[in-house]
Amino acid sequence: MISYARDHSVADGLNYVATWNVAMLLGNDLQEAMMANMGKRAPGFKD
Protein backbone atom coordinates (compact mmCIF):
# COMPACT_ATOMS: atom_id res chain seq x y z
CA MET A 1 0.00 0.00 0.00
CA ILE A 2 2.75 2.41 0.92
CA SER A 3 4.69 1.70 -2.26
CA TYR A 4 1.58 2.32 -4.37
CA ALA A 5 0.67 5.50 -2.47
CA ARG A 6 4.19 6.87 -2.86
CA ASP A 7 3.90 6.89 -6.65
CA HIS A 8 0.25 7.97 -6.99
CA SER A 9 -2.07 10.75 -5.87
CA VAL A 10 -3.87 10.63 -2.53
CA ALA A 11 -7.18 9.94 -4.27
CA ASP A 12 -5.67 7.07 -6.27
CA GLY A 13 -4.06 5.66 -3.11
CA LEU A 14 -7.33 5.75 -1.19
CA ASN A 15 -9.16 4.11 -4.07
CA TYR A 16 -6.52 1.38 -4.21
CA VAL A 17 -6.84 0.68 -0.48
CA ALA A 18 -10.64 0.64 -0.69
CA THR A 19 -10.55 -1.81 -3.59
CA TRP A 20 -8.11 -4.09 -1.75
CA ASN A 21 -10.20 -4.01 1.43
CA VAL A 22 -13.37 -4.96 -0.42
CA ALA A 23 -11.61 -7.86 -2.12
CA MET A 24 -9.97 -9.20 1.04
CA LEU A 25 -12.51 -8.47 3.76
CA LEU A 26 -15.69 -9.78 2.20
CA GLY A 27 -16.78 -13.28 2.93
CA ASN A 28 -18.08 -15.41 5.72
CA ASP A 29 -14.66 -16.20 7.19
CA LEU A 30 -14.17 -12.68 8.54
CA GLN A 31 -17.63 -12.65 10.08
CA GLU A 32 -17.07 -16.07 11.65
CA ALA A 33 -13.69 -15.02 13.02
CA MET A 34 -15.17 -11.91 14.62
CA MET A 35 -18.16 -13.75 16.07
CA ALA A 36 -15.92 -16.48 17.47
CA ASN A 37 -13.62 -13.90 19.01
CA MET A 38 -16.53 -12.05 20.62
CA GLY A 39 -17.98 -15.34 21.86
CA LYS A 40 -14.57 -16.49 23.15
CA ARG A 41 -14.75 -19.68 21.12
CA ALA A 42 -12.77 -21.31 18.34
CA PRO A 43 -13.91 -20.33 14.85
CA GLY A 44 -15.61 -22.91 12.65
CA PHE A 45 -14.45 -22.19 9.11
CA LYS A 46 -16.00 -24.01 6.15
CA ASP A 47 -13.67 -25.62 3.62
N, C-alpha and C positions, 0 to 999 in steps of 0.2 A: 504494500500500500504506500509506504513512504517513498519507495523508488518511483512509483507511478506518479505520485503527487509532486515529486520534485521536478518532473519534466512536463507537467501539465498545469492548466489553470486550476484555481480553487474549485470552480464549478465542475470541471471535468473530474477532478479528484473525488469530490463528494458523490458525483454520479457513479463513479467506478466503485466506491465503497458501498453505496446503496445496492448496486447490482450484485456485487459479491455477497452481501449479507442476505439478500433475497434468495440467492441460489443455494447458500450453505445453511441457512437457518430455517428453511421451510421443511416440513416433514413431521412425522409422528415421533421420531426419535428424540427430538429436542423437547417436545411436550412431555413425553414419558420420563425423560431424565429430570426435568424440573419437578414433575409431580412426585417422582420417587424421592427426590431430595427433600421436598417439603414434607413428605410423609415419613421421612427417615426410614426408607426401605430400599432394597436393591431394585434397580430398574429391570423391567421385563421387555427387552427389545425383541421384535419379530425379525426373523431371518429374511 
